[in-house]
């Protein structure tokens, strides 16, 4: 193309850029390129999800540990219970046969008998009992009608009436193994239930039922 040259006597013409109209969008200066990119927004959703997963895993671990501990405790209790009553436990000692009760040192037996008036009987009613005393102890014992009482079926106790019956029990000392039989008489008419002998009045008492 041919360039036009200004004619002689005319000023040269220069092409100037027209300024942009007001309100029109202005672009960046030439050579600067586009606007810088915005920094990406931080996404917190991933962090929240990760924390939730960690909490769930921790709870599951604690629950599993508790179940294991409970199972261990149950096993221990079962083991202890199963050991009770095994063959290793010592067998209960069998009760020994009860030894025969030792014979009473002094034995008293009695039975009803007819009253035979003695020299001191006053003509009133009397009740007589025949009494046998056997000394099974290792020491001698004293026998006296006054050491014997008669108890009737009403619970009344009667003392011996000396000299009332001809067959009155003698006053003697019995050596070990010896025995004596005699009559003990109470005043009045009653039914004798048992007699009681007391060695020396203050010693041990032995009872014998009246047959």
Secondary structure, 3 states (H helix, E strand, C coil): CCCCCCCCCCCCCCCCCCCCCCCCCCCCCCCCCCCCCCCCCCCCHHHHHHHHHHHHHHHHHHHHHHHHHHHHHHHHHHHHHHHCCCCCCCCCCCCCCCCCCCCCCEEEEEEEECCCECCCCCCCCEEEEEEEEEECCCCCEEECHHHEEEEECCCCEEECCCCCECCECCCEEECCCCEEEEEEEEECCCCEEEEEEECCCCCCEEEEEEC
